[in-house]
Amino acid sequence: MAGRFRLERLLHVRERVRQLRQNEAAALAAEVRRLERAREELVAAREQQGRDEARALAGAPLAADDFAIGRRYDRGLAEDAERCVEEHAATSAALVAKREQVTGARQEERKLERIRDAHERRRAEDAARADGRALDEHAIQTHRRKGE
């Protein structure tokens, strides 16, 4: 059992992969937050457009072309907000999946760490036994020399 733990390299690679997945999860979480803010901004812009349109109507009748432009703008904002909702849902699902991957990777690392720790304990026990045998052999040799 002497020597280096053979799975140490695998453990190191798994740790790096987990770290990369954690970085990906952090990027996905940032994207989720960005999409939430973007949707809120679109909703606020849409509400502001509605208030502006209501104020314009209160002052004077609105021309058909101006009304059509306002409706197209509102429809565009609504479509953008809907796209944000869809992207948010997809990104949130990807984030959940990525977090599950990170959890699974960490569990694998812990399993390898436990195997490594057991290996190191066995190696230390073997070394202690070898030291004990060497001391016993030395004591026997010393006893034999005294007896001669």
C-alpha positions in Angstrom: 0.0 0.0 0.0 3.0 2.3 0.0 3.0 5.1 -2.4 0.7 7.8 -3.6 -3.0 7.4 -3.7 -3.8 6.4 -7.3 -7.2 8.2 -7.4 -5.7 11.5 -6.3 -5.5 12.8 -9.9 -9.1 11.7 -10.5 -10.1 13.6 -7.4 -8.3 16.7 -8.5 -10.0 16.5 -12.0 -13.4 16.1 -10.4 -12.8 19.1 -8.1 -11.9 21.2 -11.1 -15.0 20.0 -13.0 -17.2 20.8 -10.0 -15.6 24.3 -9.8 -16.3 24.9 -13.4 -19.9 23.8 -12.9 -20.2 26.1 -9.9 -18.9 28.9 -12.1 -21.5 28.0 -14.8 -24.2 27.9 -12.1 -23.1 31.4 -10.9 -23.3 32.7 -14.5 -26.8 31.2 -14.9 -27.9 32.7 -11.6 -26.7 36.1 -12.8 -28.6 35.6 -16.1 -31.8 34.8 -14.1 -31.4 38.0 -12.1 -30.7 40.0 -15.3 -33.8 38.6 -17.0 -35.9 39.4 -13.9 -34.7 43.0 -14.0 -35.3 43.2 -17.8 -38.8 42.0 -17.4 -39.5 44.4 -14.6 -38.1 47.2 -16.8 -40.3 46.2 -19.7 -43.4 46.0 -17.5 -42.6 49.5 -16.1 -42.0 50.9 -19.6 -45.3 49.4 -20.7 -47.1 50.9 -17.7 -45.5 54.3 -18.4 -46.6 54.1 -22.0 -50.1 53.5 -20.9 -50.0 56.5 -18.5 -48.5 58.7 -21.2 -51.2 57.5 -23.7 -54.0 58.2 -21.1 -52.6 61.7 -20.5 -52.5 62.4 -24.2 -56.1 61.2 -24.6 -57.2 63.4 -21.7 -55.9 66.5 -23.5 -57.1 66.0 -27.0 -58.2 63.2 -29.3 -55.4 61.0 -30.5 -54.8 60.6 -34.2 -55.2 57.2 -35.6 -51.6 57.0 -36.7 -50.4 58.0 -33.2 -52.7 55.4 -31.7 -51.5 52.7 -34.0 -47.9 53.6 -33.2 -48.6 53.4 -29.5 -50.3 50.0 -29.9 -47.4 48.6 -31.9 -44.9 49.9 -29.3 -47.0 48.4 -26.5 -47.3 45.1 -28.4 -43.5 45.1 -28.9 -42.9 45.7 -25.2 -45.4 42.9 -24.4 -43.6 40.5 -26.7 -40.2 41.4 -25.2 -41.6 40.8 -21.7 -43.0 37.4 -22.8 -39.6 36.5 -24.3 -38.0 37.5 -21.0 -40.4 35.2 -19.1 -39.7 32.3 -21.5 -35.9 32.8 -21.2 -36.2 33.2 -17.5 -38.0 29.8 -17.2 -35.5 28.1 -19.4 -32.5 29.6 -17.6 -34.0 28.8 -14.2 -34.5 25.2 -15.3 -30.9 25.1 -16.5 -29.8 26.6 -13.2 -31.6 23.9 -11.2 -30.0 21.2 -13.4 -26.6 22.7 -13.0 -27.0 22.9 -9.2 -27.9 19.2 -9.2 -24.8 18.5 -11.2 -22.7 20.4 -8.7 -24.3 18.5 -5.8 -23.7 15.2 -7.5 -20.1 16.1 -8.3 -19.5 17.1 -4.6 -21.0 13.8 -3.5 -18.6 12.0 -5.8 -15.7 14.0 -4.4 -16.6 13.2 -0.9 -16.7 9.5 -1.7 -13.2 9.7 -3.2 -12.0 11.7 -0.2 -13.3 9.0 2.1 -11.6 6.3 0.0 -8.4 8.4 0.1 -8.6 8.9 3.9 -9.1 5.1 4.3 -6.1 4.5 2.1 -4.0 6.9 4.1 -5.1 5.2 7.4 -4.2 1.8 6.0 -0.9 3.1 4.8 -0.1 4.6 8.2 -1.2 1.3 9.9 1.1 -0.7 7.5 4.0 1.7 8.2 3.4 1.4 12.0 3.3 -2.4 11.7 6.5 -2.4 9.6 8.2 -0.1 12.2 7.1 -2.5 14.9 8.5 -5.5 13.1 11.7 -3.7 12.5 12.0 -2.8 16.2 11.2 -6.5 17.1 13.9 -7.7 14.7 16.3 -5.2 16.1 15.5 -6.4 19.7 15.9 -10.0 18.6 19.2 -9.3 17.0 20.4 -7.4 20.0 19.3 -10.2 22.3 21.1 -12.8 20.2 24.3 -10.8 20.2 24.2 -10.5 24.0 23.6 -14.2 24.2 26.7 -15.1 22.1 
